[in-house]
Amino acid sequence: MPMLDSYIFFDGTCADAMRFYQRVLGGEMTAMMKYSESPDPDHCPPGSADRIMHASLLVDGRTLMASDSPAVQHQPMQGFALSAFYDSPDDARKVFAQLAEGGQVMMPMGPTFWAQAFGMATDRYGTPWMVSGGMLQPG
């Protein structure tokens, strides 16, 4: 069965962002390759040698992948959010607080009709997040 995972793009901050996500979310960094490390020199656009060509963070069987856009080709992230679900509302609050630090909170963490805790924030790297904890059962 196919799996659907996320791939996000940064403007020179991919390595820092992915290490931050590893500290906050846990998991294992399975790849972190610079453009200059590509076996094909044609894959290294001018000014991009130290940018990340591909990074991969495995978190509980799911993969968050990322890279830096080649120099001067970056477009800001928009039109999506990464979603993180936790059994515990306290775990969700802890993760949300870390992701929101230095970023912008769009919806403070609070109860909703589907979860004991839910919040929306864009982190310091420009990645939008929706964090839920303590999912409520319908009915």
DSSP file (Angstrom, degrees, kcal/mol; ACC not computed):
  #  RESIDUE AA STRUCTURE BP1 BP2  ACC     N-H-->O    O-->H-N    N-H-->O    O-->H-N    TCO  KAPPA ALPHA  PHI   PSI    X-CA   Y-CA   Z-CA
    1    1 A M              0   0    0      0, 0.0     0, 0.0     0, 0.0     0, 0.0   0.000 360.0 360.0 360.0 134.9    0.0    0.0    0.0
    2    2 A P        -     0   0    0      0, 0.0     2,-0.4     0, 0.0     0, 0.0  -0.280 360.0-144.3 -65.8 153.2    1.4    3.4   -0.9
    3    3 A M        -     0   0    0      2,-0.0     2,-0.6    59,-0.0    59,-0.0  -0.915   2.0-145.2-117.0 147.9    2.4    5.9    1.9
    4    4 A L        +     0   0    0     -2,-0.4     2,-0.2     2,-0.0    59,-0.0  -0.955  28.3 164.8-115.6 114.5    1.9    9.6    1.8
    5    5 A D        -     0   0    0     -2,-0.6     2,-0.3    57,-0.1    59,-0.2  -0.732  33.7-101.5-122.8 173.1    4.7   11.6    3.6
    6    6 A S  E     -a   64   0A   0     57,-0.9    59,-2.9    -2,-0.2     2,-0.4  -0.727  22.3-170.5-104.2 145.6    5.7   15.3    3.5
    7    7 A Y  E     -a   65   0A   0     -2,-0.3     2,-0.3    57,-0.2    59,-0.3  -0.985  14.7-175.9-132.2 120.8    8.5   17.0    1.7
    8    8 A I  E     -a   66   0A   0     57,-2.3    59,-1.6    -2,-0.4     2,-0.4  -0.829  14.6-138.1-121.5 157.9    9.2   20.7    2.5
    9    9 A F  E     -a   67   0A   0     -2,-0.3     2,-0.2    57,-0.2    59,-0.2  -0.925  15.6-171.1-121.8 139.0   11.6   23.2    1.2
   10   10 A F  E     -a   68   0A   0     57,-2.5    59,-3.1    -2,-0.4     2,-0.4  -0.712  29.5-121.4-120.1 170.7   13.8   25.8    3.0
   11   11 A D  S    S-     0   0    0     -2,-0.2    57,-0.1    57,-0.2    -2,-0.0  -0.548  88.5 -46.3-113.0  63.4   15.9   28.8    2.0
   12   12 A G  S    S+     0   0    0     -2,-0.4     4,-0.2    40,-0.1     3,-0.1   0.469 125.2  88.2  92.6   2.3   19.3   27.7    3.5
   13   13 A T     >  +     0   0    0      1,-0.1     4,-2.8    54,-0.1     5,-0.2   0.230  47.9 110.3-115.4  13.3   17.9   26.7    6.9
   14   14 A C  H  > S+     0   0    0      1,-0.2     4,-3.0     2,-0.2     5,-0.3   0.912  77.7  49.8 -57.8 -48.1   17.1   23.0    6.2
   15   15 A A  H  > S+     0   0    0      1,-0.2     4,-2.1     2,-0.2    -1,-0.2   0.937 115.1  43.7 -59.3 -48.2   19.9   21.5    8.3
   16   16 A D  H  > S+     0   0    0      1,-0.2     4,-2.3     2,-0.2    -1,-0.2   0.929 115.4  49.1 -62.2 -45.2   19.0   23.6   11.3
   17   17 A A  H  X S+     0   0    0     -4,-2.8     4,-2.7     1,-0.2    -2,-0.2   0.926 111.7  47.5 -62.1 -46.1   15.2   23.1   10.9
   18   18 A M  H  X S+     0   0    0     -4,-3.0     4,-2.1     2,-0.2    -1,-0.2   0.871 112.0  49.4 -67.7 -35.9   15.5   19.3   10.5
   19   19 A R  H  X S+     0   0    0     -4,-2.1     4,-2.1    -5,-0.3    -1,-0.2   0.890 111.6  50.7 -66.9 -37.7   17.8   19.0   13.6
   20   20 A F  H  X S+     0   0    0     -4,-2.3     4,-2.5     2,-0.2    -2,-0.2   0.932 109.8  49.3 -62.2 -46.8   15.3   21.2   15.5
   21   21 A Y  H  X>S+     0   0    0     -4,-2.7     4,-3.4     1,-0.2     5,-0.5   0.878 109.1  53.3 -62.1 -37.5   12.4   18.9   14.4
   22   22 A Q  H  X5S+     0   0    0     -4,-2.1     4,-1.7     1,-0.2    -1,-0.2   0.916 110.9  46.2 -63.7 -42.1   14.5   15.8   15.5
   23   23 A R  H  <5S+     0   0    0     -4,-2.1    -2,-0.2     2,-0.2    -1,-0.2   0.913 121.5  37.5 -64.5 -41.9   14.9   17.4   19.0
   24   24 A V  H  <5S+     0   0    0     -4,-2.5    -2,-0.2    -5,-0.1    -3,-0.2   0.920 130.6  26.7 -77.4 -46.4   11.2   18.3   19.3
   25   25 A L  H  <5S-     0   0    0     -4,-3.4    -3,-0.2     1,-0.3     2,-0.2   0.665  97.0-139.9 -93.7 -19.1    9.6   15.3   17.6
   26   26 A G     << +     0   0    0     -4,-1.7    -1,-0.3    -5,-0.5    -2,-0.1  -0.521  47.0 117.4  85.1-162.8   12.2   12.7   18.2
   27   27 A G        -     0   0    0     -2,-0.2     2,-0.5    -4,-0.1    32,-0.2  -0.371  64.5 -66.7  96.9-175.6   13.0   10.1   15.5
   28   28 A E  E     -B   58   0A   0     30,-2.5    30,-3.0    -2,-0.1     2,-0.8  -0.970  30.9-134.1-123.2 126.6   16.0    9.2   13.5
   29   29 A M  E     +B   57   0A   0     -2,-0.5    28,-0.2    28,-0.2     3,-0.1  -0.708  28.0 175.9 -76.9 112.2   17.7   11.4   10.9
   30   30 A T  E     +     0   0A   0     26,-2.4     2,-0.3    -2,-0.8    -1,-0.2   0.582  61.8  18.7 -98.4 -11.6   18.3    9.0    8.1
   31   31 A A  E     +B   56   0A   0     25,-1.3    25,-2.1     2,-0.0    -1,-0.3  -0.972  46.3 163.5-157.8 143.6   19.7   11.4    5.5
   32   32 A M  E     +B   55   0A   0     -2,-0.3     2,-0.5    23,-0.2    23,-0.2  -0.619  22.1 167.4-158.5  94.7   21.4   14.8    5.4
   33   33 A M  E     -B   54   0A   0     21,-2.9    20,-2.9    -2,-0.1    21,-1.7  -0.944  24.9-142.1-120.5 128.8   23.2   15.4    2.1
   34   34 A K  E >   -B   52   0A   0     -2,-0.5     3,-1.5    18,-0.3     4,-0.3  -0.479  28.2-114.5 -80.2 156.5   24.5   18.7    0.8
   35   35 A Y  G >  S+     0   0    0     16,-2.4     3,-1.6    13,-0.5    14,-0.2   0.886 118.4  59.5 -55.5 -38.7   24.3   19.6   -2.9
   36   36 A S  G 3  S+     0   0    0     13,-1.9    -1,-0.3    15,-0.3    14,-0.1   0.668  98.2  59.8 -67.0 -15.6   28.1   19.5   -2.9
   37   37 A E  G <  S+     0   0    0     -3,-1.5    -1,-0.3    12,-0.2    -2,-0.2   0.441  76.5 118.5 -91.6  -0.9   28.0   15.8   -1.8
   38   38 A S    <   -     0   0    0     -3,-1.6     6,-0.1    -4,-0.3     5,-0.0  -0.399  69.0-133.7 -64.0 140.0   26.0   14.7   -4.8
   39   39 A P  S    S+     0   0    0      0, 0.0    -1,-0.1     0, 0.0     3,-0.1   0.699  97.2  64.4 -67.5 -16.5   27.9   12.1   -7.0
   40   40 A D  S >  S-     0   0    0      1,-0.1     3,-2.5     3,-0.0    -2,-0.1  -0.918  72.6-157.3-109.9 109.5   26.9   14.2  -10.0
   41   41 A P  G >  S+     0   0    0      0, 0.0     3,-1.5     0, 0.0    -1,-0.1   0.725  90.2  70.7 -57.9 -21.5   28.4   17.7  -10.0
   42   42 A D  G 3  S+     0   0    0      1,-0.3    -2,-0.0    -3,-0.1     0, 0.0   0.659  86.8  67.0 -69.3 -14.3   25.6   18.9  -12.3
   43   43 A H  G <  S+     0   0    0     -3,-2.5    -1,-0.3     1,-0.1    -5,-0.0   0.323  83.2  84.2 -86.4   8.4   23.3   18.6   -9.3
   44   44 A C  S <  S-     0   0    0     -3,-1.5    -1,-0.1    -8,-0.1     5,-0.1  -0.814  71.0-156.3-114.5  91.0   25.0   21.4   -7.5
   45   45 A P    >   -     0   0    0      0, 0.0     3,-2.0     0, 0.0     4,-0.2  -0.279  39.6 -80.0 -62.0 151.2   23.6   24.7   -8.7
   46   46 A P  T 3  S+     0   0    0      0, 0.0    25,-0.2     0, 0.0     0, 0.0  -0.237 118.1  14.3 -52.9 135.1   25.9   27.8   -8.4
   47   47 A G  T 3  S+     0   0    0     -3,-0.1     3,-0.1    23,-0.1    25,-0.1   0.543 106.5  92.5  78.3   8.0   25.9   29.1   -4.8
   48   48 A S    X   +     0   0    0     -3,-2.0     3,-1.6     1,-0.1   -13,-0.5   0.324  41.2 112.1-115.6   6.8   24.2   26.0   -3.4
   49   49 A A  T 3  S+     0   0    0      1,-0.3   -13,-1.9   -14,-0.2   -12,-0.2   0.849  86.0  39.1 -53.3 -42.0   27.2   23.8   -2.4
   50   50 A D  T 3  S+     0   0    0    -15,-0.1    -1,-0.3   -16,-0.1     2,-0.1   0.433  95.7 101.9 -92.2   0.9   26.5   24.1    1.4
   51   51 A R  S <  S-     0   0    0     -3,-1.6   -16,-2.4     1,-0.1     2,-0.5  -0.479  83.6-100.9 -80.0 157.0   22.7   23.9    1.1
   52   52 A I  E     -B   34   0A   0    -18,-0.3    16,-3.3     1,-0.2   -18,-0.3  -0.679  29.5-173.0 -84.2 124.0   20.9   20.6    1.8
   53   53 A M  E    S-     0   0A   0    -20,-2.9     2,-0.3    -2,-0.5   -19,-0.2   0.835  75.2  -1.9 -81.1 -37.2   20.0   18.6   -1.2
   54   54 A H  E     +B   33   0A   0    -21,-1.7   -21,-2.9    13,-0.1     2,-0.3  -0.936  60.7 176.1-158.9 134.0   18.0   16.0    0.8
   55   55 A A  E     -BC  32  66A   0     11,-2.4    11,-2.2    -2,-0.3     2,-0.4  -0.979   8.3-167.8-134.2 149.7   17.2   15.4    4.4
   56   56 A S  E     -BC  31  65A   0    -25,-2.1   -26,-2.4    -2,-0.3   -25,-1.3  -0.983   5.6-170.7-144.1 126.7   15.0   12.7    5.9
   57   57 A L  E     -BC  29  64A   0      7,-2.7     7,-2.8    -2,-0.4     2,-0.6  -0.973  12.4-152.8-120.3 118.1   13.7   12.3    9.4
   58   58 A L  E     +BC  28  63A   0    -30,-3.0   -30,-2.5    -2,-0.5     2,-0.5  -0.817  17.5 177.6 -93.6 118.3   11.9    9.1   10.4
   59   59 A V  E >   - C   0  62A   0      3,-3.3     3,-2.0    -2,-0.6   -33,-0.1  -0.953  67.9 -32.4-126.4 110.0    9.4    9.6   13.2
   60   60 A D  T 3  S-     0   0    0     -2,-0.5    -1,-0.1     1,-0.3     3,-0.1   0.881 125.3 -43.4  49.4  48.4    7.3    6.6   14.3
   61   61 A G  T 3  S+     0   0    0      1,-0.3     2,-0.3     0, 0.0    -1,-0.3   0.403 121.4 100.6  83.2  -3.3    7.2    5.0   10.9
   62   62 A R  E <   - C   0  59A   0     -3,-2.0    -3,-3.3   -59,-0.0     2,-0.5  -0.850  62.7-138.0-113.7 152.2    6.5    8.3    9.0
   63   63 A T  E     - C   0  58A   0     -2,-0.3   -57,-0.9    -5,-0.2     2,-0.6  -0.938   9.7-164.3-118.5 126.8    9.1   10.3    7.1
   64   64 A L  E     -aC   6  57A   0     -7,-2.8    -7,-2.7    -2,-0.5     2,-0.3  -0.947  21.1-171.7-102.3 117.2    9.5   14.1    7.0
   65   65 A M  E     +aC   7  56A   0    -59,-2.9   -57,-2.3    -2,-0.6     2,-0.3  -0.799   9.9 162.3-111.4 153.9   11.7   14.9    4.1
   66   66 A A  E     +aC   8  55A   0    -11,-2.2   -11,-2.4    -2,-0.3     2,-0.3  -0.982  13.6 179.7-159.9 165.1   13.2   18.3    3.2
   67   67 A S  E     -a    9   0A   0    -59,-1.6   -57,-2.5    -2,-0.3     2,-0.4  -0.967  34.8-101.0-158.7 168.4   15.8   20.2    1.3
   68   68 A D  E     -a   10   0A   0    -16,-3.3   -57,-0.2    -2,-0.3     3,-0.1  -0.811  40.6-117.7 -89.9 137.5   17.0   23.7    0.6
   69   69 A S        -     0   0    0    -59,-3.1     5,-0.2    -2,-0.4     3,-0.1  -0.430  44.8 -89.2 -63.6 149.5   15.8   25.2   -2.6
   70   70 A P    >   -     0   0    0      0, 0.0     3,-2.1     0, 0.0     4,-0.3  -0.281  67.1 -69.7 -56.1 152.3   18.8   26.0   -4.9
   71   71 A A  T 3  S+     0   0    0      1,-0.3   -23,-0.1   -25,-0.2   -60,-0.0  -0.131 119.4   5.1 -48.6 137.8   20.1   29.6   -4.3
   72   72 A V  T 3  S+     0   0    0     -3,-0.1    -1,-0.3     1,-0.1   -61,-0.0   0.553 111.1  88.9  61.6  16.1   17.7   32.3   -5.4
   73   73 A Q    <   +     0   0    0     -3,-2.1    -2,-0.1    -4,-0.1    -1,-0.1   0.343  55.3 127.1-116.0   5.0   14.9   29.9   -6.4
   74   74 A H        -     0   0    0     -4,-0.3   -63,-0.1    -5,-0.2    -6,-0.0  -0.366  37.6-166.5 -73.4 140.8   13.1   29.6   -3.0
   75   75 A Q        -     0   0    0     -2,-0.1   -66,-0.1   -65,-0.1     3,-0.1  -0.980  31.7-106.4-118.6 136.7    9.4   30.2   -2.7
   76   76 A P        -     0   0    0      0, 0.0     2,-0.2     0, 0.0   -66,-0.1  -0.238  40.4 -99.3 -60.9 150.5    7.8   30.7    0.8
   77   77 A M        +     0   0    0     49,-0.1     2,-0.3   -68,-0.1   -69,-0.0  -0.487  58.9 149.3 -69.5 137.5    5.8   27.8    2.2
   78   78 A Q        +     0   0    0     -2,-0.2     3,-0.1    -3,-0.1    -3,-0.0  -0.979  39.1  40.3-163.7 157.0    2.0   28.2    1.8
   79   79 A G  S    S+     0   0    0     -2,-0.3     2,-0.3     1,-0.2    -1,-0.0   0.665 101.6  57.8  79.8  17.8   -1.2   26.3    1.4
   80   80 A F        -     0   0    0      2,-0.0     2,-0.3    49,-0.0    -1,-0.2  -0.966  57.1-153.6-160.5 171.2   -0.5   23.4    3.8
   81   81 A A        -     0   0    0     -2,-0.3     2,-0.4    -3,-0.1    48,-0.2  -0.969  23.8-121.1-149.7 145.6    0.3   22.5    7.4
   82   82 A L  E     -d  129   0B   0     46,-2.8    48,-2.6    -2,-0.3     2,-0.4  -0.720  31.2-147.4 -82.2 138.4    2.1   19.6    8.9
   83   83 A S  E     -d  130   0B   0     -2,-0.4     2,-0.4    46,-0.2    48,-0.2  -0.923  14.2-172.2-113.8 132.3   -0.1   17.8   11.4
   84   84 A A  E     -d  131   0B   0     46,-2.6    48,-2.8    -2,-0.4     2,-0.4  -0.990   5.6-164.0-123.7 130.9    1.1   16.1   14.6
   85   85 A F  E     -d  132   0B   0     -2,-0.4     2,-0.4    46,-0.2    48,-0.2  -0.936   5.9-175.1-117.5 135.4   -1.2   14.0   16.7
   86   86 A Y  E     -d  133   0B   0     46,-1.9    48,-1.8    -2,-0.4    49,-0.4  -0.971  28.9-139.4-128.8 144.0   -0.5   12.8   20.3
   87   87 A D  S    S+     0   0    0     -2,-0.4    -1,-0.1    46,-0.2    46,-0.1   0.888  93.1  60.6 -64.4 -38.6   -2.5   10.6   22.6
   88   88 A S  S  > S-     0   0    0      1,-0.1     4,-2.0    45,-0.1     5,-0.1  -0.779  70.8-150.4 -97.2 129.3   -1.7   12.9   25.5
   89   89 A P  H  > S+     0   0    0      0, 0.0     4,-2.5     0, 0.0     5,-0.2   0.851 101.9  56.9 -61.2 -33.1   -2.9   16.5   25.6
   90   90 A D  H  > S+     0   0    0      2,-0.2     4,-2.2     1,-0.2     5,-0.2   0.906 105.8  48.9 -65.6 -40.8    0.2   17.3   27.7
   91   91 A D  H  > S+     0   0    0      2,-0.2     4,-2.4     1,-0.2     5,-0.2   0.917 111.5  50.4 -62.9 -42.1    2.5   15.9   25.1
   92   92 A A  H  X S+     0   0    0     -4,-2.0     4,-2.8     1,-0.2    -2,-0.2   0.919 110.1  49.5 -61.7 -43.8    0.8   17.9   22.4
   93   93 A R  H  X S+     0   0    0     -4,-2.5     4,-2.4     2,-0.2    -1,-0.2   0.902 110.7  50.5 -62.3 -41.6    1.1   21.1   24.5
   94   94 A K  H  X S+     0   0    0     -4,-2.2     4,-1.7     2,-0.2    -2,-0.2   0.938 114.1  43.1 -62.7 -48.2    4.8   20.5   25.1
   95   95 A V  H  X S+     0   0    0     -4,-2.4     4,-2.7     1,-0.2     5,-0.2   0.925 113.3  52.4 -64.6 -45.0    5.5   19.9   21.4
   96   96 A F  H  X S+     0   0    0     -4,-2.8     4,-2.7    -5,-0.2     5,-0.2   0.921 107.4  52.1 -58.2 -45.1    3.4   22.9   20.4
   97   97 A A  H  X S+     0   0    0     -4,-2.4     4,-1.3     1,-0.2    -1,-0.2   0.892 111.8  46.4 -60.1 -40.3    5.2   25.2   22.8
   98   98 A Q  H  < S+     0   0    0     -4,-1.7    -1,-0.2     2,-0.2    -2,-0.2   0.913 114.2  46.7 -69.2 -42.5    8.6   24.2   21.3
   99   99 A L  H  < S+     0   0    0     -4,-2.7    25,-0.4     1,-0.2    -2,-0.2   0.875 114.0  48.6 -66.4 -36.3    7.4   24.5   17.7
  100  100 A A  H >< S+     0   0    0     -4,-2.7     3,-2.7    -5,-0.2    -1,-0.2   0.725  83.0 109.7 -77.7 -21.8    5.8   27.9   18.4
  101  101 A E  T 3< S+     0   0    0     -4,-1.3    23,-0.5     1,-0.3     3,-0.1  -0.368  96.1   3.7 -60.9 121.7    8.8   29.4   20.2
  102  102 A G  T 3  S+     0   0    0      1,-0.3    -1,-0.3    -2,-0.2    -2,-0.1   0.451 125.0  81.1  81.7   0.4   10.4   32.0   18.0
  103  103 A G  S <  S-     0   0    0     -3,-2.7     2,-0.4    22,-0.1    -1,-0.3  -0.094  87.9 -82.8-112.5-147.7    7.5   31.6   15.5
  104  104 A Q  E     -E  122   0B   0     18,-2.9    18,-3.0    -3,-0.1     2,-0.5  -0.988  26.6-143.1-133.4 125.3    4.0   32.8   15.2
  105  105 A V  E     +E  121   0B   0     -2,-0.4    16,-0.3    16,-0.2    18,-0.0  -0.757  18.8 175.6 -86.4 123.7    0.9   31.3   16.9
  106  106 A M  E    S+     0   0B   0     14,-2.1    15,-0.2    -2,-0.5    -1,-0.2   0.775  79.9  15.4 -93.5 -34.4   -2.2   31.5   14.7
  107  107 A M  E    S-E  120   0B   0     13,-2.3    13,-2.3     3,-0.0    -1,-0.3  -0.919  85.6-129.5-141.3 112.4   -4.5   29.6   17.1
  108  108 A P  E     -     0   0B   0      0, 0.0     2,-0.2     0, 0.0    10,-0.1  -0.206  40.2 -87.2 -59.8 152.4   -3.3   29.1   20.7
  109  109 A M  E    S+     0   0B   0     10,-0.1    10,-0.2     8,-0.1    23,-0.1  -0.413  72.9 129.8 -62.2 128.3   -3.5   25.6   22.2
  110  110 A G  E     -E  118   0B   0      8,-2.0     8,-1.8    -2,-0.2     2,-0.1  -0.970  57.9 -66.1-167.5 174.1   -6.9   24.9   23.6
  111  111 A P        +     0   0    0      0, 0.0     2,-0.2     0, 0.0     5,-0.2  -0.408  46.5 178.1 -73.5 148.9   -9.8   22.4   23.6
  112  112 A T        -     0   0    0      3,-2.9     3,-0.0    -2,-0.1    24,-0.0  -0.788  47.2 -94.4-134.7 179.9  -11.9   21.8   20.5
  113  113 A F  S    S+     0   0    0     -2,-0.2     3,-0.1     1,-0.2     0, 0.0   0.641 125.0  38.8 -74.3 -12.8  -14.7   19.5   19.6
  114  114 A W  S    S+     0   0    0      1,-0.2    22,-2.6    21,-0.1     2,-0.3   0.573 122.5  25.9-110.9 -13.0  -12.3   16.9   18.2
  115  115 A A  E     - F   0 135B   0     20,-0.3    -3,-2.9     1,-0.1    20,-0.2  -0.998  63.1-129.8-151.2 151.2   -9.4   17.1   20.7
  116  116 A Q  E    S+     0   0B   0     18,-2.1     2,-0.3    17,-0.7    18,-0.2   0.778 104.2  22.4 -68.3 -26.1   -8.6   18.0   24.3
  117  117 A A  E     + F   0 133B   0     16,-1.8    16,-2.5    -6,-0.1     2,-0.3  -0.988  69.5 159.8-145.0 132.5   -5.8   20.2   22.9
  118  118 A F  E     +EF 110 132B   0     -8,-1.8    -8,-2.0    -2,-0.3     2,-0.3  -0.979   5.6 164.6-151.5 138.5   -5.3   21.7   19.5
  119  119 A G  E     - F   0 131B   0     12,-1.9    12,-2.6    -2,-0.3     2,-0.4  -0.991  21.9-145.9-152.2 158.1   -3.1   24.6   18.3
  120  120 A M  E     +EF 107 130B   0    -13,-2.3   -13,-2.3    -2,-0.3   -14,-2.1  -0.991  27.8 154.6-127.9 133.2   -1.8   26.1   15.0
  121  121 A A  E     -EF 105 129B   0      8,-1.9     8,-3.3    -2,-0.4     2,-0.5  -0.990  38.4-132.3-151.5 155.0    1.6   27.9   14.7
  122  122 A T  E     -EF 104 128B   0    -18,-3.0   -18,-2.9    -2,-0.3    -2,-0.0  -0.967  36.4-134.9-106.5 124.6    4.2   28.7   12.1
  123  123 A D    >   -     0   0    0      4,-2.7     3,-2.2    -2,-0.5   -23,-0.1  -0.097  30.1 -89.8 -76.3 177.2    7.6   27.8   13.5
  124  124 A R  T 3  S+     0   0    0    -23,-0.5    -1,-0.1   -25,-0.4   -22,-0.1   0.618 126.6  55.5 -62.7 -13.7   10.8   29.9   13.3
  125  125 A Y  T 3  S-     0   0    0      2,-0.2    -1,-0.3  -108,-0.1  -112,-0.1   0.401 121.6-103.2-100.1   0.8   11.7   28.3    9.9
  126  126 A G  S <  S+     0   0    0     -3,-2.2   -49,-0.1     1,-0.3    -2,-0.1   0.543  74.8 139.0  92.3   7.6    8.4   29.2    8.3
  127  127 A T        -     0   0    0   -119,-0.0    -4,-2.7   -46,-0.0     2,-0.3  -0.762  47.7-136.1 -89.9 124.7    6.8   25.7    8.5
  128  128 A P  E     - F   0 122B   0      0, 0.0   -46,-2.8     0, 0.0     2,-0.3  -0.613  25.5-170.0 -80.1 138.5    3.1   25.8    9.5
  129  129 A W  E     -dF  82 121B   0     -8,-3.3    -8,-1.9    -2,-0.3     2,-0.4  -0.950  21.7-164.6-129.5 146.4    2.0   23.2   12.1
  130  130 A M  E     -dF  83 120B   0    -48,-2.6   -46,-2.6    -2,-0.3     2,-0.5  -0.991  18.5-168.9-124.7 121.2   -1.3   21.9   13.5
  131  131 A V  E     -dF  84 119B   0    -12,-2.6   -12,-1.9    -2,-0.4     2,-0.3  -0.951   5.7-179.0-119.1 127.9   -0.8   20.0   16.8
  132  132 A S  E     -dF  85 118B   0    -48,-2.8   -46,-1.9    -2,-0.5     2,-0.3  -0.922   2.8-179.6-124.6 148.2   -3.5   17.9   18.4
  133  133 A G  E     +dF  86 117B   0    -16,-2.5   -16,-1.8    -2,-0.3   -17,-0.7  -0.994  59.9  20.9-148.4 144.4   -3.6   15.8   21.6
  134  134 A G  E    S-     0   0B   0    -48,-1.8   -18,-2.1    -2,-0.3    -1,-0.2   0.991  77.6-143.5  66.5  62.7   -6.2   13.7   23.4
  135  135 A M  E     - F   0 115B   0    -49,-0.4     2,-0.3   -20,-0.2   -20,-0.3  -0.328  10.6-130.7 -61.7 133.9   -8.5   13.0   20.5
  136  136 A L        -     0   0    0    -22,-2.6    -1,-0.1    -2,-0.0   -23,-0.0  -0.657  17.3-122.3 -87.7 142.2  -12.1   12.9   21.4
  137  137 A Q        -     0   0    0     -2,-0.3    -1,-0.0     1,-0.1   -22,-0.0  -0.665  28.3-116.3 -84.2 134.2  -14.3    9.9   20.3
  138  138 A P              0   0    0      0, 0.0    -1,-0.1     0, 0.0   -24,-0.0  -0.323 360.0 360.0 -66.1 151.8  -17.3   10.8   18.2
  139  139 A G              0   0    0     -2,-0.0    -2,-0.0     0, 0.0     0, 0.0   0.427 360.0 360.0  99.6 360.0  -20.8   10.0   19.6
